[in-house]
Amino acid sequence: MNYLLIISISLACVLGACAPEENVVSPNQDVWTLFFIPVNQNAVYSDKVSGTTLLDKKKIFEANTGIQKVFIYRDQIYVLMPDAKSIKILNRSNYTEIHTIDFISLQKKPISMAFGNATTGYIIFENDSIVMLYDILNKKLAGSIAVGKNTTDIIAGLSDRQNQLFVSNLRSNTISHIDTRTNKVEKEYGVLTAPRYLSNDPTGTKIVFVSEGAGKSNGSANRGTPGIGFIDIDRKVLLAQMTISTRDIDSADAIPAGLAVTANEWAFVPMSNGLIKVDTREYKTYSTISKTIYTGIVYNDRRREVLALYGEDIHVLNDNSGLVQRVLQTNQQLKFIYPQ
């Protein structure tokens, strides 16, 4: 009886060993693309990333003037060149140049853009107070919308709220809410001094903003503490706002360097004296994650990771704790990154 039992167990082990293994995928095996702009180059690069390894660096565009940002929408890449007063549009599949949006005659420097529907891009400019419309299908400018003073950022809502645009106005201390179905400002929100960065929260129902505080952009000795706030898109109400700091003695002098909001409903704000994490659900609590000084930050929603610029490295942060999971060594200082 015992002999038969031993044989049965042995056969089960052999058959189990021969059975197909479950396909367990490690996050480090996933290959994704990073677009980036180096600090001292007028060029845009793409690179394949796997784990901590950069696999295939390619220069996809080069200019004879400064490049500020790139945006990808559907099958096109938009390269913003403020000094050249233009935006270059590339084919996403082969990086060939398709078209140039020229603002030279208008003397405007494009600094950011968003896409409020399938056919229209919305562009803001340095030290300006308008949003300009770009007709994607007909490749031409299609009017403008007046907003507050000194626009700094623009975003569109998520999914069925894509037709809701938000613009931060640094000198007006306001955020403009535009409905792209009418191309009119539906509401102006008065917010904490000098709003600079905008992001959607993961539910798609709220906009998160970061204000830098008084005196940062004009060099004033009278400086204010940075802050964060939340806007309900559907109800068009300012839900809450509060000042944030590392609680160091120099917190009023701290300057925010970006905003990343994660799927776990945390907002990460890199400051000139540390990294802060804010709860976007309750709008009440925040904490200092580290004293590391990051110069930029972005959320990679595909991989649910936060990417933060640190010298010649990119720190990959856990999107819940904010702790460093691994480091991508780029061997050059970057001023802008865009994960895909």
BAVEXZA-332042 format. One record per atom (N, C-alpha, C): residue in one letter; x, y negated, z. Coordinates in steps of 0.001 Angstrom, whole numbers, plus 500000, padded with zeros to 6 digits. Each point is the difference from the previous one (the first is absolute). Example, Ala and Ser with C-alpha at 12.3 -4.5 7.8 and 13.67 -1.06 7.14 Angstrom:
% BAVEXZA-332042
A513190505690507800A499110498810500000A500900498800500000S499650498950499280S500820498810500060S499230498910500730
***
This chain:
% BAVEXZA-332042
M500835501207500000M499165498793500000M500865498750500000N501037500046500861N500914498859500055N500787499869498711Y500331501208499413Y500743500008498741Y499198499336498888L498703500302499902L499137499390498992L499860498498500214L499937499596501266L499874498579500305L501231499227499555I501165500603500223I501253499343499599I500047499826498492I499556501067499258I499986499926498532I499061498899499524S498815499884500623S499019498980499605S500559498596500205I500644499822501141I500568498664500289I501109499666499015S500845500975499675S501097499790499063S499480499606498626L498932500726499544L499418499675498696L499413498594499989A499349499613501090A499412498655500091A501072498936499913C501143500238500639C501093499025499966C500565499864498600V500150501173499307V500546499963498644V499068499264499063L498703500325500095L499026499345499138L499926498512500300G500097499639501281G499964498585500373G501183499256499432A501174500675500004A501201499353499479A499908499790498511C499272500917499314C499884499885498552C498903499046499568A499102499600500930A498896499114499648A500514498604499679P499312499265499116P500429498640499654P500010499107501230E501063499170500132E500099499077501120E499087498797499786E499506499464501096E499186498781499914E500874498848499541N499500499197499104N500773498882499447N499978498827500974V501062499884500775V500109498914500961V500864498898499396V499430498818499844V500706498893499352V500549499052501054S501293499786499951S500627499030500907S499901498610499395P499737498985500821P499952498631499475P501290499607499296N501122500572500444N501289499649499402N500164500574498594Q499127500945499609Q500099500582498669Q499223499181498966D499161499123500470D499182499202499096D500846498917499349V499986499936498672V500769498985499281V499083498846499639W500410498794500338W499211498814499710W500911498927499411T499381498921499507T500759498954499310T500029498722500826L501169499396500068L500172498722500677L500460498965498985F499258498906499883F500436498861499198F500596498969500960F501101499363499598F500628499049500913F500767498911499257I500207498881500723I500750498856499480I501151499716500958P501252500109499557P501141499685500863P500086498495500284V500626499666501115V500123498601500408V500801499188498996N501104500533499528N500920499215499170N499953500366498526Q498887500554499554Q499870500324498584Q498661499528499462N500000499601498746N498755499630499317N499507501212499214A499657501051500738A499641501257499347A499008500778500855V499243500858499309V499073500920500655V500484501419499723Y500028500823501050Y500434501384499869Y498871500941500421S500077501221499491S499161501074500516S500923501134500416D499549500775500993D500799501135500452D499070501092500523K500342501238499715K499272501130500542K500540500304501392V499082500252500946V500399500235501383V499504501366500455S500900500755500631S499639501277500606S500695500087501353G499216500036501064G500594500022501323G500789498727500255T501320500137500195T500861498830500200T500861499721498777T499694500678498900T500854499900498812T499346499184498896L500770499068499431L499588499261498812L500565500738498794L499128500442499097L500381500978498988L500356499431498640D499332498931499588D500107499610498583D499784498502499841K500973499203500377K499886498546499939K500054499510498549K499001499158499636K499940499439498656K499690498511500061K500701499233499205K499669498578499848K498913499903498937I498811499535500400I498881499980499053I499763498611499410F500577498978500636F499820498646499479F501095499101500554E500496499100499148E501006499034500435E499680498641499400A500193498959500784A499717498638499555A501223499125500252N499969498791499491N501089499057500260N499618498997501079T498963500342500744T499530499152501087T499438500867501118G499704499394501135G499564500757501162G498666500707499822I499899501198500568I498767500781500000I499518500113501441Q498732499694500242Q499493500005501368Q499305501292500383K499061500466499168K499213501183500331K499621500743498736V499576501251500182V499356500746498912V498687500568500523F499021500084499118F498718500611500319F499661500984498902I499410501122500372I499588501008499023I498489500120500048Y499379499855498834Y498555500166499913Y499674500790498745R499432501170500222R499681500922498910R501251500328499186D500016499683498725D501137500412499163D501001498870499755Q499975498973500848Q500886498864499781Q500742499603501274I501218499472499807I500817499469501091I500138498500499790Y499740499220501048Y500070498544499935Y501219499535500797V500924499334499321V501243499527500620V499905498488500163L500007499525501256L499827498571500273L501349499299500090M500165498948499185M501241499240499944M499703498522500240P500004499567501257P499621498618500317P500879498943499312D501307500206500007D500895498991499413D499795499851498495A499633501088499350A499729499949498564A498567499587499718K499226499816501073K498585499602499875K499256500948499054S500160501282500259S499371500982499123S499834501347500695I499161500841499390I499831501387500417I500218500875498774K500883500952500121K500246500932498905K499183501273500250I499305500482498966I499188501209500117I500693501140499251L500188501134500690L500660501165499421L499029501166499881N500266500853499023N499268501259499893N500488500938501100R499088500560500754R500388500808501157R500700501298499603S499661500551498852S500539501305499621S501434499930499477N500335498925499274N501350499921499421N500733498692500301Y499363499105500774Y500594498738500462Y500309499004498877T499395500183498841T500184499014498938T499165498758500306E500460498836499514E499304498747500247E498769499890499103I498878499652500619I498737499876499275I499633498549499740H500160499182501030H499511498623499898H500650499145501089T500035498688499761T500476499047501000T498897498994500299I499660499850501285I499071498943500420I500847498771500324D499821498953499241D500879498829500072D499310498852500740F500649499510501068F499467498877500763F500898498758499892I500912499996499027I500953498893499874I499299498673499760S499022499989499127S499293498746499701S499218499496501216L499626500920500876L499261499626501208L500920499727501182Q501301500320499811Q500999499820501054Q499601500704501301K499620501270499872K499583500783501163K500879501231500156K500309500321501269K500860501128500322K499171501129500632P499745501081499283P499186501094500538P500732500746501119I499297500248501126I500636500684501123I499270501279500424S498736500152499604S499292501229500338S498743500116499135M499433501210499950M498784500188499218M499216501195500526A498729500052499620A499115501101500374A499043500247498852F499323501138500035F499117500387498909F498598500202500559G499123499019499701G498661499988500572G498998500828499243N500365500471498824N499173500918499220N500876500603498908A499419500807499147A500794500733499009A500580499115498911T499483498802499844T500400499170498858T500682498687500371T500132499702501296T500501498680500378T501049500072501099G501121499302499768G501008499805501024G499851498610500594Y500269499875501296Y499879498723500703Y501370499638500558I500488498819499663I501393499634500253I500063498755500878I500913500019500986I500244498800500806I501416499498499744F500258498754500414F501240499332499649F500638499326501207E501283499790499897E500760499369501073E499526498566500239N499782499651501275N499590498642500395N498808499491499184D499018500866499793D498862499623499166D498701500232500756S498900499645499360S498691500127500649S498945500517499029I500435500842499052I499046500618499083I500319501479499825V498977500741499579V500161501374499531V499685499970498513M500915500517499183M499781499993498557M499595501388499527L499048500050499073L499491501258499467L500738500367498712Y500332501295499889Y500624500512498789Y499135501105499416D499570499798498757D499185500969499273D500922501103499471I499932501194500622I500907501086499647I499759500505498579L498743500119499604L499679500558498688L500423499080498863N499758498694500173N500309499043498931N501338499292500178K500709500358501080K501350499472500252K500037498467499988K499141499389500800K499993498539500057K499479499523501355L500383498772500372L499507499390501225L498530499648499817A499239500135501095A498546499874499864A499386499160501117G500675498917500371G499425499099500993G500705500065501331S499502499211500959S500612499957501318S498945499737501074I500382500289501250I499119499806501153I500775499199501041A499433498924500484A500650499183501027A499874500677501361V501127500063500724V500006500559501352V500739499024500923G500517500487501125G500676499129500950G501420499651499571K500704499289500864K501334499492499675K501092501032500281N500941500074499057N501198500844500122N499636501478500135T499509500573498923T499651501424499972T501257500858500192T499876501067500797T501150500862500272T499769501466499675D498745500457500030D499725501408499726D498582500133499462I499759501087499250I498679500284499459I499831501509499925I498820500493500396I499704501432499881I498548500184499583A499730501159499405A498631500410499683A499567501069500979G498689500095500246G499472501048500856G500180501370499367L499722501039500775L500163501369499533L498707500548499394S500153500875499014S498882500765499405S498857499082499571D498790500193500559D498867499208499553D500057498552500503R501025499666500771R500207498612500431R501149499336499230Q500407500623498899Q501077499422499196Q499635498612499489N498701499726499844N499573498694499478N500026498905501072Q500532500319501183Q500157498998501050Q501484499676500155L500349498742499767L501397499565500072L500216499112501228F501228500049500521F500358499167501143F501342499328499732V500064498700500322V501197499208499755V500400499292501289S501262500158500408S500482499292501190S500552498644499588N499598498965500754N500387498612499694N500793499441501181L501311499957499848L500907499695501107L499750498636500637R499905498973499185R499893498639500542R498577499624500395S499017500708499481S498612499720500378S499566500783501233N500827500987500398N499644500901501103N498659500692499730T499839500431498746T498752500647499598T500280501230499151I498974500838499890I499995501101499039I498756499844499143S500183499972498685S498891499840499059S499468501365499588H498674500125499998H499320501242499618H499303499768498664I500473500692498959I499485499826498638I499239501245499577D498826499798499387D499256501096499387D500269499937498496T500591501040499441T500383499965498588T498802500130499056R498835500329500536R498806500039499152R499538498593499644T500331499048500864T499650498594499738T501240499138499790N501178500547500401N501256499240499989N499871498687500762K499362500091501145K499851498852500887K500445500379501412V500449498986500745V500340500203501402V498708500117500797E499769501160500573E498786500250500766E500113499469501429K501239499987500519K500189499524501371K501460499651500242E500227499023500871E501340499653500479E500041500315501494Y500960500816500401Y500138500351501410Y501113499153500621G499702499272501047G501030499298500746G500704500986500919V501325500125499864V500732501036500731V501199499395500736L500727500849500697L501195499562500718L500992499346499037T500811499115500532T500858499137499184T500904500772499039A499974499562498748A500897500472498935A499838501482499656P498829500408499479P499824501393499561P500889500302498799R500706501139500054R500951500311498927R499793501371499359Y499631501025500765Y499915501359499457Y498593500553500147L499584500807499002L498667500604499979L500092501497499712S499042500756500541S499923501426499700S498585500497500255N499601501053499287N498765500707500320N500238500945501168D498962500252500798D500106501069500975D499533501288499316P500301501173500558P499714501252499283P498518500293499783T499127499409500798T498567500235499800T499477499241498788G500749498994499552G499557499178498879G499008498933500378T499615499939501269T498974499039500426T500583498707500549K501299500008500294K500616498833500628K501251499559499259I500278498697500108I501257499427499566I500809499654501249V501276500358499981V500910499657501085V500944498910499489F500244498975500828F500923498943499596F500990499717501114V501165499494499607V501020499577500960V500330498539499742S499941499199501057S500382498585499939S501371499843500638E500829499152499406E501367499882500506E500128499038501176G498987499147500218G500084499028501076G500553498676499513A499763498970500763A500389498642499594A501514499845499921G500419499133499075G501383499556499953G500992500901499304K499568501153499493K500955500938499397K500378499609498562S499017499519499245S500252499706498587S500499498579499768N499817499113500982N500433498617499804N501172499603500892G500533500983500740G501171499725500823G499737499151501224S498767499903500440S499664499176501154S500548500607501289A500371499141500925A500478500464501305A498840500494500859N498785499564499673N498808500406500743N499432501261499360R500408501147500512R499636501269499375R498937500737500796G499190500797499262G498933500761500627G500210501486499845T499377500776500871T500122501453499981T499212500588498824P500554501005499315P499261500665498908P498719500657500502G499101500325499057G498737500620500380G499499500973498953I498972500734500377I499368500964499099I498493499869500146G499262500274498916G498552499882500052G499324500961499052F498644500063500111F499229500997499279F498712499368499478I499698500275498711I498810499458499350I499117501147499525D498711499930500316D499030500967499501D499599499588498585I500281500844499019I499767499646498594I498514499836499697D499196500940500423D498581499998499644D499220498904500719R500280499835501277R499264498995500779R500595498607499882K501211499932499425K500685498705499818K500164499254501328V500536500728500982V500237499379501302V501419500309500470L500566499046500736L501286500199500643L499749500799501277L500478501231500034L499694500895501113L500789499649501256A501275499774499842A500860499721501147A501356499530499493Q500735499313500849Q501379499646499728Q500721499774501323M501301500256499999M500782499839501219M501461499761499655T500713499351500892T501432499824499805T500709501310500312I501133500215499341I500798501204500228I501456499603500153S500734500721500838S501418499709500197S500684501215500599T501322499974499996T500776501055500645T500133499739501499R499407498891500439R500052499551501395R501400499580500420D500859499790499021D501308499429500298D499868498501500188I501042499392500540I499963498573500272I499909499178498717D500461500590498897D500001499267498730D498827500381499112S498931500529500553S498878500490499191S499339498901499170A499968498774500528A499399498904499231A500812499694498751D501289500339500003D500856499759498838D499979501164499017A499394501114500392A500016501192499150A499217499767498710I500528500558498906I499371499839498686I499600501371499461P498722500206499680P499572501278499411P500613500190498615A500295501264499661A500603500306498705A499127500911499159G498745500216500414G499121500857499211G498894500605500840L499245500882499363L498871500662500654L499730501320499295A499903501089500767A499623501306499458A498932500596500895V498842500344499427V498899500595500757V499841501448499545T499978500919500962T500055501421499682T498632500674500062A499964501227499492A498768500793500021A499585500363501418N500925499920500938N499698500257501408N499524498749500725E499736498941499238E499458498746500521E500945499295500978W501267499968499603W500987499176500683W500561498990499022A500224498800500475A500662498975499193A501417499833500527F500976500065499103F501400499807500368F500473498656499444V500552499179500881V500458498665499629V501474499852500370P500906499970499005P501409499746500311P500211498512500289M500676499716501092M500290498624500378M501519499798499991S500401498761500079S501430499702500033S500636500368501332N499213500575500925N500580500485501264N499438501370500401G499465500765499049G499527501337500314G498777500413499200L499573501251500183L498861500561499275L498815500160500954I498841499478499585I498802500033500825I498954500913499368K499276500739500850K498898500851499554K498706499506500643V498947499854499170V498723499469500479V498889500988499702D499111500201500947D498824500846499817D498959499236499171T499650500520498817T499046499296499135T498553500426500253R499801500914500944R498636500444500308R499358499135501083E500783499706501042E499463499276501149E500406498533500031Y501010499638499198Y500488498606499912Y500504499461501342K500414500880500897K500346499514501335K501447500264500397T500554501108499576T501306500395500511T501074499961498926Y501199499685500423Y501157500078499120Y501213500331500852S501051500494499351S501202500369500726S501221499791499121T501148499867500624T501269499901499291T500558501402499805I500186500411498752I500489501336499692I501515500076500134S500689498991499476S501459499997500071S500501498565499825K501279499823500270K500641498704499787K500683499925498630T499790501033499193T500559500002498652T499388498877499181I500850499274499281I499524498868499204I499880500438498539Y498767500188499577Y499726500391498617Y499681498760499177T500446500004498742T499795498840499131T498797500149499081G499353501133500034G498811500233499189G499383501324500379I498726500181499643I499309501227500380I498864500270499026V499708501280499768V498899500374499109V499502501385500423Y498722500263499728Y499436501308500327Y499920500858498748N500551501200500083N499893500973498921N498811500896500316D498820499625499499D498780500712500386D499951501415499432R500696500242498909R500017501352499436R500636500988500981R501069499560500672R500717500877500924R499700499681501463R499182498940500214R499646499580501353R501252499734500834E500844499139499447E501223499581500665E500187498498499840V500689499413500947V500342498582499931V501455499875499557L500243499148498999L501359499763499519L500440498608500438A501131499930500704A500480498727500532A501437499755499553L500269498780499514L501320499652499491L500938499631501145Y501171500660500015Y500990499739501034Y501385500051499374G500566498835499726G501305499955499350G499962500670498643E500884500969499798E500032500749498742E499216501306500091D499218500132501054D499208501216500203D498509499689499996I499223501052499775I498557499945500203I499669500971501129H499487499468501106H499574500868501090H498584500493499722V499828501303500038V498682500608499813V499418500227501392L498911499274500309L499421500027501333L498734500854500036N499790500677501097N498752500720500229N498855499004500035D498906500279499276D498933498995499874D499089499941501222N500313500790501008N499255499935501258N500857499407501120S501211500510500156S500870499545501084S500892498830499611G500331499904498704G500937498971499564G501454500377500184L500263501225500470L501372500443500219L500625500463498676V501310499872499895V500721500355498777V500007501513499821Q499518500460498833Q499989501430499689Q501226500406499192R500408499144499088R501195500258499202R500430498684499363V501148500012499356V500568498781499417V500363500253498541L499558499102499121L500406500036498591L501139499012499817Q501143500482499555Q501165499142499799Q500031499519498554T499799498695499807T499948499437498652T501330499417499553N500923499757500929N501317499429499711N499937498609499399Q498886499328500189Q499865498604499585Q498830499379500749Q500102498728500272Q498937499331500741Q498843499703499052L498784500314500440L498809499829499176L499127498894500575K499289499305499099K499087498972500470K498532500376499767F499760501048499222F498624500399499719F499976501472499630I499027500742500565I499817501406499648I498526500265499747Y499739500951499108Y498632500321499601Y499924501508499787P499452500761500967P499934501465499858P498820500439499138Q500203501081499265Q498947500574499168Q500001501518500124
***
